[in-house]
Amino acid sequence: MPMLGTLATGIRARYNDGKINSASFIVDIEAPQATGKSFVDDEFALLMDPIIKQDEVEWQKEIAYSLAKKNGKEVENPCSQIRILEPNIGVSAFLERALYAKGKHLFTYAPEIETVLKNNKGGAWTEKNDLFRLAYDNKPWGQHRISKDSFSGKVTLYYNMVMCGTPNKCRAFFADAESGLVSRVTPVVLPDMVGAKMPKFKPWTKDEEERVKRQCLCLMDEEGEVDLPLINKALEDWDEEKRQEYLQTLRYSLDVFRRRAALNGFRAGMIAYLLEGRQETERAIKFARWYAERCLHYQLQLYGDKIDTLHNGALSTQAAKGNIRYLDALPKEFTKEDLVALRLANNESPVVKTITWRWVKEGKIEKIDTNLWRKIG
């Protein structure tokens, strides 16, 4: 998706929330070492071929400019539109490339996430982390000149990224579960290859390669805002299903992740719509829903427990102290309706499942029937 989104950089679509979106993605492919992550190399070479060739021309301009400057010549900066960035690029160089791209998506492929991780330490990591989040949201970002060698400017970010790494390195990269980056990323966990035979990758035929390349060139020609009412409706329904699931389970991470998983599904639907000849076909709609579902599945699998633990820890030090007054006001034996009535009388939420669960866990009450609890002590 990040590669196709970079090709289709000229397309925009309005999501259910009313905001205009581009096809911007951050994808993290996770698997132990020597388990087949390198398949992305071939996809990168094939799908990004048009931009790779454009970049080669722009690099020649850049090199000629650098050599002329080195030799003391007064030459005009060609402002080379190089769109494929190295994983270890610095923030100043990133800003310069984004300005020269003039609203087109930049792209990074990191075969090893550790390369990005090593480059993002201390203050640089904080700034790079902000940069990734702002790029996903297509928001402005910039910096002031702090030295004669630094770059100054401000630009709206359009950026796509694919990273591959082992589980431990990916956990290190996304260590801060509350930074907002984990809810924006689309994680992908490759199937377990322990004890499996060596994978054999089927090569593309010439006809397949030519067909893919023609489609890539078509994506690069796409421009303008498209209207996607059917895909929007499908994602709205999917999001409502997950909201209802949250109300049943009260799993906080599900409520956090469902929103951006739906947005990721919508952006994937933008690409599917273009590949289907600018039609909201049943296949395009199903793909958008499928993408949202898989995104949410892996987000919960990898980061859900950590998000829940952080949230429950915050509640235990804040909300739990406030809720204890309700326990004091309840009779020795009480029902859910008794607790709900007390909370409503104080203009608070009628949702009480987490409260009773926590009181049981803390040994303050015990459940004695389907809808009946008894205070202990």
C-alpha positions as CSV (number, residue, x, y, z in Angstrom):
1,M,0.0,0.0,0.0
2,P,2.7,2.6,0.8
3,M,4.3,2.0,-2.6
4,L,1.0,2.2,-4.5
5,G,0.0,5.3,-2.4
6,T,3.3,7.0,-3.5
7,L,2.5,6.3,-7.1
8,A,-1.1,7.6,-6.7
9,T,0.2,10.8,-5.0
10,G,-2.2,13.1,-6.9
11,I,-5.4,11.5,-5.6
12,R,-7.5,12.8,-2.6
13,A,-10.7,11.6,-1.1
14,R,-13.0,12.9,1.7
15,Y,-13.4,10.5,4.6
16,N,-16.5,10.1,6.8
17,D,-15.2,12.7,9.3
18,G,-15.2,15.3,6.5
19,K,-11.4,15.5,6.2
20,I,-9.6,15.2,2.9
21,N,-7.1,12.3,2.8
22,S,-4.2,11.2,0.6
23,A,-3.0,7.6,0.3
24,S,-0.5,7.8,3.1
25,F,0.6,4.7,5.0
26,I,3.2,3.5,7.5
27,V,3.6,-0.3,7.3
28,D,5.7,-2.4,9.6
29,I,6.4,-6.0,8.5
30,E,7.5,-8.2,11.4
31,A,9.0,-11.6,11.4
32,P,12.1,-13.4,12.9
33,Q,15.3,-13.2,10.9
34,A,15.6,-15.4,7.8
35,T,11.9,-15.9,7.4
36,G,11.2,-14.3,4.1
37,K,10.8,-10.6,4.7
38,S,13.1,-10.0,1.7
39,F,10.2,-10.6,-0.6
40,V,9.6,-6.8,-0.3
41,D,12.9,-6.2,-2.2
42,D,11.3,-7.5,-5.5
43,E,8.1,-5.6,-4.9
44,F,10.0,-2.4,-4.3
45,A,12.0,-2.8,-7.5
46,L,9.0,-3.5,-9.6
47,L,6.3,-1.2,-8.2
48,M,8.6,1.8,-7.6
49,D,10.4,1.4,-10.9
50,P,8.9,4.6,-12.5
51,I,10.0,6.7,-9.5
52,I,13.4,5.0,-9.2
53,K,14.0,6.1,-12.8
54,Q,12.8,9.6,-12.2
55,D,15.1,9.8,-9.1
56,E,18.1,8.7,-11.2
57,V,17.7,11.7,-13.4
58,E,17.2,14.0,-10.4
59,W,20.3,12.6,-8.7
60,Q,22.4,13.5,-11.7
61,K,21.3,17.1,-11.3
62,E,22.1,17.0,-7.6
63,I,25.5,15.5,-8.1
64,A,26.4,18.1,-10.8
65,Y,25.3,20.9,-8.5
66,S,27.3,19.5,-5.6
67,L,30.5,19.2,-7.7
68,A,30.1,22.7,-9.1
69,K,29.7,24.1,-5.6
70,K,32.7,22.1,-4.4
71,N,34.8,23.7,-7.2
72,G,33.7,27.2,-6.2
73,K,31.3,27.8,-9.1
74,E,28.2,30.0,-8.6
75,V,25.4,27.7,-9.8
76,E,21.7,27.7,-9.2
77,N,20.3,25.0,-6.9
78,P,18.3,22.6,-9.2
79,C,16.0,21.8,-6.2
80,S,16.1,18.1,-7.3
81,Q,12.8,16.3,-6.8
82,I,14.3,13.1,-5.2
83,R,11.4,11.2,-3.7
84,I,12.9,7.9,-2.4
85,L,14.6,8.7,0.9
86,E,17.2,6.6,2.8
87,P,16.0,5.2,6.1
88,N,18.7,7.1,8.0
89,I,17.9,10.5,6.5
90,G,18.2,13.5,9.0
91,V,15.3,15.8,9.7
92,S,16.9,18.8,7.9
93,A,17.4,16.8,4.7
94,F,13.9,15.4,5.0
95,L,12.5,18.8,5.2
96,E,14.5,19.9,2.1
97,R,13.3,16.9,0.1
98,A,9.7,17.5,1.1
99,L,9.9,21.1,0.0
100,Y,11.4,20.2,-3.4
101,A,8.7,17.4,-3.8
102,K,6.0,20.1,-4.1
103,G,3.2,18.2,-2.6
104,K,4.1,14.7,-3.9
105,H,4.7,11.8,-1.6
106,L,8.2,10.9,-0.4
107,F,8.9,7.3,0.2
108,T,11.2,5.2,2.4
109,Y,11.9,1.5,2.3
110,A,13.8,0.2,5.3
111,P,14.7,-3.5,4.9
112,E,15.9,-3.5,8.5
113,I,14.0,-1.3,11.0
114,E,17.2,-1.2,13.1
115,T,18.6,1.2,10.6
116,V,15.9,3.7,11.4
117,L,16.1,2.9,15.1
118,K,19.9,3.7,15.2
119,N,19.3,7.0,13.5
120,N,16.5,8.1,15.9
121,K,18.1,8.6,19.3
122,G,17.7,11.2,21.9
123,G,16.2,14.5,20.7
124,A,16.4,13.4,17.0
125,W,14.0,10.5,17.8
126,T,11.5,12.8,19.4
127,E,11.5,15.0,16.3
128,K,11.4,12.1,13.9
129,N,8.6,10.5,15.8
130,D,6.6,13.7,15.5
131,L,7.5,13.9,11.8
132,F,6.1,10.4,11.1
133,R,2.8,11.2,12.9
134,L,2.4,14.5,11.1
135,A,3.2,12.9,7.7
136,Y,0.5,10.3,8.3
137,D,-2.0,13.0,9.0
138,N,-0.7,15.2,6.1
139,K,-0.1,18.1,8.4
140,P,2.4,21.0,8.1
141,W,5.9,20.6,9.6
142,G,9.0,22.8,9.6
143,Q,12.0,24.1,11.4
144,H,13.9,27.3,11.8
145,R,17.5,27.6,10.8
146,I,19.7,26.9,13.8
147,S,23.1,27.0,12.0
148,K,24.5,28.1,8.6
149,D,24.4,24.4,7.5
150,S,20.8,23.7,8.6
151,F,17.7,24.0,6.4
152,S,14.8,26.3,7.2
153,G,11.3,26.0,5.9
154,K,7.7,24.7,6.4
155,V,5.8,22.2,4.3
156,T,2.7,20.0,4.4
157,L,4.0,16.4,4.6
158,Y,3.1,13.6,2.3
159,Y,5.1,10.5,3.1
160,N,4.9,6.7,2.8
161,M,7.0,4.2,4.6
162,V,7.6,0.4,4.7
163,M,9.8,-1.1,7.4
164,C,10.8,-4.7,8.1
165,G,12.2,-6.1,11.3
166,T,12.4,-8.8,13.9
167,P,9.9,-8.7,16.8
168,N,12.4,-7.3,19.3
169,K,13.6,-4.5,17.0
170,C,10.0,-3.6,16.1
171,R,9.1,-3.5,19.8
172,A,12.0,-1.2,20.4
173,F,11.0,1.1,17.6
174,F,7.4,1.4,18.8
175,A,8.4,1.3,22.5
176,D,6.1,4.3,23.4
177,A,2.6,2.9,23.0
178,E,1.1,6.3,23.9
179,S,3.0,8.3,21.3
180,G,0.2,7.9,18.7
181,L,2.5,6.2,16.2
182,V,1.3,2.7,17.0
183,S,-2.3,3.5,16.2
184,R,-1.3,5.0,12.8
185,V,0.9,2.1,11.7
186,T,-0.4,-1.0,9.8
187,P,1.5,-3.9,11.4
188,V,1.9,-7.1,9.4
189,V,3.1,-10.3,11.1
190,L,4.4,-12.9,8.7
191,P,3.4,-16.6,9.2
192,D,5.6,-18.6,11.6
193,M,8.4,-20.3,9.5
194,V,10.0,-22.2,12.4
195,G,10.9,-25.7,11.1
196,A,9.5,-24.9,7.6
197,K,11.3,-25.6,4.4
198,M,13.0,-22.8,2.6
199,P,10.5,-20.6,0.8
200,K,10.6,-20.5,-3.0
201,F,9.5,-17.3,-4.6
202,K,7.8,-17.5,-8.0
203,P,9.3,-15.1,-10.4
204,W,7.2,-12.6,-12.3
205,T,6.7,-13.5,-16.0
206,K,7.5,-10.8,-18.6
207,D,3.8,-10.3,-19.3
208,E,3.0,-9.9,-15.6
209,E,5.8,-7.4,-15.1
210,E,4.7,-5.3,-18.1
211,R,1.1,-5.4,-16.9
212,V,2.1,-4.2,-13.4
213,K,4.3,-1.5,-14.8
214,R,1.5,-0.2,-17.0
215,Q,-0.8,-0.1,-14.0
216,C,1.8,1.8,-12.0
217,L,2.1,4.4,-14.7
218,C,-1.6,4.8,-14.7
219,L,-1.6,5.4,-11.0
220,M,1.0,8.1,-11.4
221,D,-1.3,9.9,-13.9
222,E,-4.3,9.9,-11.5
223,E,-5.1,13.3,-10.1
224,G,-7.9,15.1,-8.3
225,E,-10.5,14.4,-5.6
226,V,-12.7,11.3,-5.9
227,D,-16.0,10.6,-4.2
228,L,-16.2,7.2,-2.5
229,P,-19.7,7.0,-0.9
230,L,-19.9,3.2,-0.9
231,I,-16.5,2.6,0.5
232,N,-17.2,5.3,3.2
233,K,-20.4,3.6,4.1
234,A,-18.7,0.2,4.3
235,L,-16.1,1.6,6.7
236,E,-18.7,3.5,8.7
237,D,-20.6,0.2,9.2
238,W,-17.4,-1.7,10.1
239,D,-16.4,1.0,12.6
240,E,-19.8,0.8,14.2
241,E,-19.5,-3.0,14.5
242,K,-16.2,-2.5,16.4
243,R,-17.7,0.3,18.6
244,Q,-20.5,-2.1,19.6
245,E,-17.9,-4.8,20.3
246,Y,-16.1,-2.3,22.5
247,L,-19.3,-1.5,24.5
248,Q,-19.7,-5.2,25.1
249,T,-16.1,-5.9,26.1
250,L,-14.9,-2.5,27.3
251,R,-11.4,-3.2,26.0
252,Y,-9.9,0.2,25.8
253,S,-7.4,-0.6,23.1
254,L,-10.1,-1.8,20.7
255,D,-11.8,1.7,21.0
256,V,-8.4,3.4,20.4
257,F,-7.3,1.3,17.4
258,R,-10.7,0.9,15.6
259,R,-10.8,4.5,14.4
260,R,-7.5,4.6,12.6
261,A,-7.8,1.1,11.4
262,A,-11.0,2.2,9.6
263,L,-9.1,5.2,8.2
264,N,-6.3,2.9,6.9
265,G,-9.0,0.8,5.3
266,F,-10.5,3.8,3.6
267,R,-7.1,4.9,2.2
268,A,-6.6,1.3,1.0
269,G,-10.0,1.6,-0.6
270,M,-8.9,4.7,-2.5
271,I,-6.2,2.6,-4.2
272,A,-8.6,-0.3,-4.8
273,Y,-11.0,2.1,-6.4
274,L,-8.3,3.3,-8.8
275,L,-7.2,-0.2,-9.7
276,E,-10.8,-1.1,-10.4
277,G,-10.9,1.6,-13.1
278,R,-12.3,4.3,-10.8
279,Q,-15.3,2.1,-9.8
280,E,-16.5,1.3,-6.3
281,T,-16.8,-2.4,-7.1
282,E,-17.8,-5.1,-4.6
283,R,-14.1,-6.2,-4.7
284,A,-12.8,-2.7,-3.9
285,I,-15.3,-2.4,-1.0
286,K,-14.5,-5.8,0.4
287,F,-10.7,-5.0,0.2
288,A,-11.2,-1.8,2.2
289,R,-13.0,-3.6,4.9
290,W,-10.5,-6.5,4.9
291,Y,-7.6,-4.0,5.2
292,A,-9.2,-2.3,8.2
293,E,-9.9,-5.7,9.8
294,R,-6.3,-7.0,9.4
295,C,-4.8,-3.7,10.5
296,L,-6.9,-3.8,13.7
297,H,-6.2,-7.5,14.3
298,Y,-2.4,-7.0,14.3
299,Q,-2.6,-3.7,16.2
300,L,-4.4,-5.5,19.0
301,Q,-2.2,-8.5,18.8
302,L,1.0,-6.5,19.1
303,Y,0.1,-3.5,21.2
304,G,-3.3,-4.0,22.6
305,D,-2.3,-5.4,26.0
306,K,0.3,-2.6,26.5
307,I,-2.3,0.1,25.7
308,D,-4.8,-1.6,28.1
309,T,-2.3,-1.9,30.9
310,L,-1.3,1.8,30.6
311,H,-5.0,2.8,30.5
312,N,-6.0,0.7,33.5
313,G,-3.0,1.9,35.5
314,A,-4.1,5.5,34.9
315,L,-7.6,4.7,35.9
316,S,-6.5,2.9,39.1
317,T,-4.8,6.1,40.3
318,Q,-7.6,8.5,39.2
319,A,-11.0,7.2,38.4
320,A,-10.8,4.3,40.9
321,K,-10.4,6.7,43.8
322,G,-13.5,8.6,42.7
323,N,-15.6,5.5,42.2
324,I,-15.0,4.2,45.8
325,R,-17.6,6.7,47.1
326,Y,-20.2,4.7,45.2
327,L,-19.2,1.5,46.9
328,D,-19.6,3.2,50.3
329,A,-23.1,4.3,49.3
330,L,-24.3,0.9,48.0
331,P,-26.1,-1.6,50.3
332,K,-24.4,-4.8,51.5
333,E,-25.7,-6.6,48.4
334,F,-26.4,-4.7,45.2
335,T,-27.1,-5.1,41.5
336,K,-25.8,-3.4,38.4
337,E,-28.9,-1.2,38.3
338,D,-28.1,0.1,41.8
339,L,-24.6,1.2,40.8
340,V,-25.9,2.7,37.5
341,A,-28.5,4.7,39.3
342,L,-25.9,6.2,41.6
343,R,-23.6,7.2,38.7
344,L,-26.5,8.7,36.7
345,A,-27.5,10.7,39.7
346,N,-24.0,12.2,39.6
347,N,-24.1,12.9,35.8
348,E,-21.6,10.1,35.1
349,S,-21.5,7.3,32.6
350,P,-23.9,4.3,33.1
351,V,-21.1,1.9,32.0
352,V,-20.0,0.1,35.2
353,K,-18.5,-3.2,34.0
354,T,-14.9,-2.1,34.5
355,I,-15.8,-0.7,38.0
356,T,-17.3,-4.0,39.3
357,W,-14.5,-6.0,37.6
358,R,-11.9,-3.8,39.4
359,W,-13.6,-4.1,42.8
360,V,-13.7,-7.8,42.5
361,K,-10.1,-7.9,41.5
362,E,-9.2,-5.7,44.5
363,G,-11.1,-7.9,46.9
364,K,-13.7,-5.2,47.8
365,I,-16.7,-7.2,46.5
366,E,-17.6,-10.8,45.4
367,K,-20.1,-11.8,42.7
368,I,-22.8,-14.1,44.2
369,D,-25.2,-14.3,41.3
370,T,-25.7,-13.3,37.6
371,N,-26.5,-9.7,38.6
372,L,-25.7,-9.5,42.3
373,W,-22.6,-8.6,44.2
374,R,-21.8,-8.5,48.0
375,K,-19.4,-6.2,49.7
376,I,-16.6,-7.8,51.6
377,G,-15.7,-6.6,55.0
